[in-house]
């Protein structure tokens, strides 16, 4: 995903959004807008719009749903948080920090996938993650890459203080940075991971997201009040999504090729990215992920990381500042300040053939 300008986005989440941007007003309505950005697991949203599948499902429920591509991933979340969109594609971490941390009650309507190797810590030369000790690491600061590094270091009893610093490097500059003599390690995501590993014989993947399955979740999140007042909006989105998931699971080359071309690669390149992505083609699997006993632990880890970096929300007194609700009714964080909800209702409808 295009995760640039993340620092500026979290600056917004620390006050500007909460102070000056109003969330979407909840009301019964018939027209909705959803934003998405380029990433392997979110390419179906563009295909939904271009193929007419979204229009078909929206018509079934007597509504109109416009799916809009935003080139800048963080900007899409900012616009959703400001109320310009009713939903947006986002990771669990970015949902917690930006809209939920900014006070916008947000529901994870669809759990589309989790990164299963798309994000990686790459060392220049042979070694293991322990060999990062004393070395500088280049990454997009305060991004999912930063979180992955923290989890990797923790797995071997290290912490960021054991490094020779973290150097903020944009995704656009990562390939060039790796080629310089000063850079000893990077953390990034696909397609950059594949390019670095494939073009540099000295590059070693020492830790990737397959080691923390289910922690970097790719979602479609929507405004909770809008969803509550307009359940047909949720039904149409979920119904359309799983129609495309069925095509992908069946290997439909027309659909996959369209997604590949829209993401700037070819069919084989897109399939390679899908191989490092645990897609939930079956809605029952997405329901299981939402109901996983591990999810509250994951969200607690994410909240602790965000709080440690000062980006959980303006004036957040602790990592428990934002409450997160789960399908069984349990919560993590502050149960009196629930702003992030995992709701399996609509995914379960899809699994039961009730849409």
C-alpha positions in Angstrom: 0.0 0.0 0.0 1.1 3.6 -0.5 1.9 4.5 3.0 3.7 7.8 2.4 3.2 11.0 4.5 2.4 8.9 7.5 4.1 11.4 9.9 1.8 14.2 8.7 -1.2 12.0 9.1 -0.5 11.2 12.7 0.2 14.8 13.3 -3.4 15.4 12.2 -4.6 12.6 14.4 -3.1 14.3 17.4 -5.5 17.1 17.5 -6.4 18.8 14.2 -8.8 16.0 13.2 -10.4 15.8 16.6 -10.7 19.6 16.9 -11.7 20.8 13.4 -12.9 18.0 11.3 -16.5 16.7 11.8 -17.2 13.0 11.3 -19.9 12.0 8.8 -23.3 12.7 10.0 -25.3 9.6 10.7 -28.7 9.6 9.0 -30.7 7.4 6.7 -29.6 8.1 3.1 -29.3 6.4 -0.2 -25.9 7.7 -1.6 -22.6 6.6 -0.1 -18.9 7.1 -1.0 -16.1 4.7 -0.1 -12.3 5.4 -0.6 -9.6 3.0 -1.4 -5.9 3.1 -2.3 -3.5 0.8 -4.2 -2.4 -2.3 -2.4 -2.6 -6.0 -3.3 -5.4 -6.8 -0.9 -7.5 -3.7 -1.8 -7.3 -4.0 -5.6 -10.8 -5.7 -5.6 -12.4 -2.4 -4.7 -11.3 -0.9 -8.0 -12.5 -3.9 -9.8 -15.8 -3.7 -8.0 -16.3 -0.2 -9.4 -15.0 -0.8 -12.9 -16.8 -4.1 -13.5 -20.3 -2.9 -12.4 -20.5 -5.5 -9.6 -20.8 -2.7 -7.0 -23.6 -1.1 -9.0 -25.4 -4.4 -9.2 -25.4 -4.9 -5.4 -26.2 -1.3 -4.6 -29.2 -1.5 -7.0 -30.4 -4.6 -5.2 -30.7 -2.6 -2.0 -32.0 0.6 -3.6 -28.9 2.7 -2.9 -25.9 4.1 -4.8 -22.3 3.4 -3.7 -19.4 5.2 -5.3 -16.0 3.7 -4.9 -13.2 6.3 -5.3 -9.5 5.6 -5.6 -7.3 8.0 -3.7 -3.6 7.8 -4.7 -2.3 8.8 -1.3 -3.2 6.1 1.3 -3.0 8.3 4.3 -4.9 11.1 2.6 -7.8 8.6 2.0 -8.0 7.9 5.8 -7.8 11.6 6.6 -10.7 12.4 4.2 -12.7 9.5 5.7 -12.0 10.9 9.2 -13.1 14.3 8.1 -16.4 12.9 6.9 -15.9 13.1 3.1 -16.3 9.3 2.8 -18.5 6.8 4.6 -15.8 4.1 4.5 -12.1 3.6 3.6 -9.6 0.8 3.1 -7.1 0.9 6.0 -5.0 -1.3 8.3 -6.0 -2.0 11.8 -3.1 0.1 13.1 -3.9 3.1 11.0 -7.6 2.8 11.9 -6.8 2.9 15.6 -4.5 5.8 15.4 -6.2 8.1 12.9 -10.0 8.0 12.9 -10.6 6.1 16.2 -7.8 8.0 17.9 -9.3 11.2 16.5 -12.7 10.4 18.0 -14.5 9.0 15.0 -16.4 5.8 15.9 -15.4 3.3 13.2 -16.4 -0.3 12.4 -14.3 -2.9 10.7 -17.0 -4.1 8.3 -14.7 -6.5 6.3 -11.5 -8.1 7.2 -10.0 -8.7 3.8 -6.6 -10.2 4.6 -3.5 -10.0 6.7 0.0 -9.5 5.5 1.8 -12.8 5.4 5.2 -11.8 4.2 4.4 -8.6 2.3 6.2 -6.6 4.9 9.8 -7.4 5.8 13.0 -6.5 7.7 15.9 -6.8 5.2 19.5 -6.9 6.3 22.3 -6.1 3.9 24.6 -9.2 4.1 24.1 -12.5 5.9 22.8 -12.6 9.4 19.7 -12.7 11.6 17.6 -10.1 13.2 19.9 -10.1 16.2 22.5 -8.6 13.9 20.5 -5.4 13.7 22.0 -4.5 17.1 24.2 -1.4 16.8 23.1 -0.8 13.2 20.9 2.0 11.8 17.6 0.9 10.2 15.9 2.8 7.4 12.1 2.8 7.3 9.0 4.9 7.1 8.8 6.1 10.7 5.6 5.4 12.6 4.3 3.1 9.9 3.4 -0.5 9.8 7.1 -1.1 9.0 8.0 0.5 12.3 5.6 -1.7 14.1 7.0 -4.8 12.4 10.5 -3.8 13.4 9.4 -3.4 17.0 7.8 -6.9 17.0 10.8 -8.4 15.4 13.2 -6.9 17.9 11.0 -8.0 20.8 11.0 -11.6 19.5 14.7 -11.8 20.2 14.9 -9.7 23.4 16.0 -6.5 21.7 14.4 -3.0 21.5 14.8 0.1 19.3 17.3 1.5 21.8 19.6 -1.3 20.9 19.9 0.0 17.3 22.0 2.8 16.0 18.9 4.8 15.4 15.9 4.6 13.0 16.2 6.7 9.9 13.0 8.0 8.4 13.0 7.1 4.7 10.1 7.4 2.3 8.9 4.4 0.3 9.8 6.4 -2.8 13.4 6.6 -1.7 13.8 3.1 -0.3 15.3 1.4 -3.3 17.8 4.1 -3.9 18.7 4.2 -0.2 19.4 0.5 0.0 21.9 0.9 -2.9 24.0 3.3 -0.8 26.9 2.1 1.3 25.6 3.9 4.4 22.4 1.8 4.6 22.7 -1.5 6.4 19.1 -2.5 6.9 15.6 -1.5 5.7 12.1 -2.3 6.6 9.5 -2.0 3.9 6.6 -3.6 2.0 5.7 -5.1 -1.3 6.4 -4.5 -4.1 9.6 -2.9 -2.7 10.4 -6.1 -0.7 10.4 -8.2 -3.8 12.4 -5.7 -5.8 15.1 -5.4 -3.1 15.4 -9.1 -2.5 15.3 -9.9 -6.2 17.9 -7.4 -7.3 20.4 -7.6 -4.5 22.2 -10.9 -3.8 23.4 -9.6 -0.5 19.9 -8.8 0.8 18.6 -11.1 3.6 15.0 -11.3 4.9 15.6 -11.6 8.6 12.0 -11.1 9.8 8.7 -10.6 8.0 5.0 -10.4 8.7 4.5 -14.1 8.2 6.1 -14.4 11.7 3.2 -12.3 13.2 0.2 -13.8 11.4 -3.0 -11.8 11.8 -1.4 -8.7 13.3 -1.2 -6.5 10.2 -4.9 -6.6 9.1 -6.2 -5.0 5.9 -9.8 -3.8 6.4 -12.7 -1.9 4.9 -13.8 0.3 7.8 -17.0 2.4 7.9 -18.5 5.1 10.1 -20.3 3.2 12.9 -23.3 5.5 13.1 -23.7 5.5 9.3 -23.7 1.7 9.3 -26.2 1.5 12.2 -28.6 3.9 10.4 -28.1 2.3 7.0 -27.6 -1.5 7.2 -28.3 -1.9 3.5 -25.0 0.0 2.9 -23.2 -2.7 4.8 -25.1 -5.5 3.0 -24.3 -4.1 -0.5 -20.6 -3.6 0.3 -20.1 -7.0 1.8 -22.2 -8.8 -0.9 -20.2 -7.1 -3.7 -16.9 -7.8 -2.0 -17.5 -11.6 -1.6 -18.7 -11.9 -5.2 -15.2 -10.7 -6.2 -13.6 -12.9 -3.6 -15.3 -15.9 -5.3 -13.9 -14.9 -8.7 -10.4 -14.6 -7.2 -10.6 -17.9 -5.4 -11.6 -19.5 -8.6 -8.6 -18.0 -10.4 -10.6 -15.8 -12.7 -7.8 -14.5 -15.0 -9.9 -11.6 -16.4 -10.5 -10.2 -12.9 -7.0 -10.9 -11.6 -5.4 -9.4 -14.7 -7.5 -6.2 -14.4 -6.4 -5.9 -10.7 -2.8 -6.5 -11.7 -2.8 -3.9 -14.4 -4.5 -1.4 -12.1 -1.8 -1.9 -9.5 1.0 -1.4 -12.1 2.2 -5.0 -12.5 1.4 -8.1 -14.6 -0.6 -11.2 -13.7 2.4 -13.1 -12.4 3.6 -10.1 -10.4 0.2 -9.7 -8.8 0.0 -13.4 -8.0 3.4 -13.2 -6.3 2.0 -10.5 -4.1 -1.1 -12.5 -3.3 1.2 -15.4 -2.3 2.5 -13.2 0.5 -1.1 -12.2 1.5 -3.5 -14.3 3.5 -6.7 -13.4 1.7 -10.0 -14.3 3.3 -11.8 -15.4 0.2 -14.3 -17.3 2.3 -16.4 -15.0 4.6 -16.4 -17.7 7.2 -12.6 -17.3 7.5 -13.0 -13.6 7.9 -15.6 -14.2 10.7 -13.1 -16.5 12.4 -10.4 -13.9 12.2 -12.7 -11.2 13.7 -13.6 -13.7 16.5 -10.1 -14.9 17.1 -8.9 -15.1 20.7 -5.7 -13.5 19.6 -7.2 -10.4 18.2 -7.5 -8.5 21.5 -3.8 -9.2 22.2 -2.9 -7.9 18.8 -4.9 -4.7 19.3 -3.3 -4.3 22.7 0.2 -4.6 21.2 -0.8 -2.1 18.5 -2.1 0.3 21.0 1.0 0.1 23.2 3.2 0.7 20.1 1.1 3.8 19.1 1.1 5.2 22.7 4.8 4.6 23.0 5.3 6.7 19.8 2.9 9.4 21.0 0.4 8.8 18.2 -2.6 7.1 19.8 -4.6 10.3 20.2 -4.4 13.8 21.6 -3.6 13.7 25.3 -3.9 9.9 25.5 -3.1 9.1 29.1 -2.3 5.5 28.5 -2.3 2.7 25.8 -5.9 2.0 27.0 -7.1 5.4 25.8 -9.2 4.0 22.9 -11.7 1.2 23.5 -11.9 -1.6 20.9 -15.0 -3.8 20.8 -15.1 -7.4 19.5 -17.9 -9.6 18.1 -18.4 -11.4 21.5 -19.1 -8.1 23.2 -15.7 -8.0 25.0 -13.5 -4.9 24.8 -9.8 -4.0 25.1 -8.8 -0.5 26.1 -11.3 1.9 27.7 -14.8 0.4 27.6 -16.2 3.9 28.1 -14.4 5.2 25.0 -15.0 2.6 22.3 -14.2 4.0 18.9 -13.1 0.9 17.0 -15.5 -2.0 16.5 -14.9 -5.4 14.9 -18.4 -6.4 13.7 -18.8 -9.8 12.1 -22.5 -9.4 11.5 -22.4 -8.7 7.7 -19.5 -11.1 7.0 -21.6 -13.8 8.8 -24.6 -12.9 6.6 -22.3 -13.6 3.5 -21.2 -16.9 5.0 -24.8 -17.9 5.6 -25.9 -16.8 2.1 -28.3 -14.2 3.5 -27.3 -11.2 1.5 
